[in-house]
Amino acid sequence: MITSRRFFWLIAGPLVALTAVGCSKKSPSIVDPHGPEAHRIASIWWLMFGLAAGVYVIVAGFILFAVVRGRRTDEGKPSRISDNTFIWWGGIIVPVAILTVLAVETVSAVSDVRKPEASPVHIEVTGKRWWWDVRYPDDNIATANEIHIPTGRPIEVGLDSDNVIHSFWVPQLAGKLDMIPGQHNVLRFKAETPGTYRGQCAEYCGLEHARMVFLVIADPPDVYDRWVARNQRTPAPPEDEAAARGEVVFTREACAGCHTIRGIQATGIYGPDLTNFGSRTSIGAVTVPNTTGNLAGWIANSQSIKPGSLMPPIALSASDLNDLVAYLESLK
Ligand code: CUA
């Protein structure tokens, strides 16, 4: 026997859950689009939502009608013809029509968002364990985890992996595309509004999959051009004394074996390029904010912050650690 309260939640539950998910501001949402491609994808989401909601309301209406009416008292024979009509419409014609509309709309959207545009900004992103290697081949810039782009211009991101499969997803700007070893995929999108958009690895890739996050920072074109110019320069030798000592620590210790910093004897390729490290907002693929304390803790033992990270603990004296942190923070 269905009580009235249970019946209420049966009907209203999905709507309440959907509202709670849609209104959450904590995580980026595909229904908060900030570019033409994302708008196109969001429009399909709303179409699916509209059709599903329509079906839901009609089915719930029938259930409600059946419950309110109760069991039929007249023992008349049910008509086979009216039963068959119901099955034809509700079970075959309407579902086929809905699925056809969705199929056509989805295929046309996929072809729209993949269309190449003239003079895009080329960016190459490689999925690592567990961070993002970011390169601008036309501008000779290398960075990690924070992808700067200009608003209004088409962006073309080449996606690769040299290990397992990852998936590049920044829901407010573009669809999701896998990074597959041995296969070069290309994702195209545009950002309309300046802002910082959070991206997430969307394919389970091991222990730190959940902390494989990145940021897309969309700046007005003039701000972006200044970022490019700043990042093309080789960093000047540090003026600060502690930072200068830190540069010596960096090349003397294991750091330079895994990381590259342009202009010094550090050309490692296993870890992120640190040439502009001081200007980044986070450490460990957006695991913690880039602060002096977090940086010192990360160098001493990244395993305590991101267990499974491929960076080994680095044993340094307190003064060497301070100097090294000062040096890395000076790289802007
Ligand atoms: Cu990379 Cu999940």
Residues whose N, C-alpha, C, O or C-beta is under 5 A from the ligand:
A	BS01	CUA	I165 H166 C201 A202 E203 Y204 C205 H209 M212
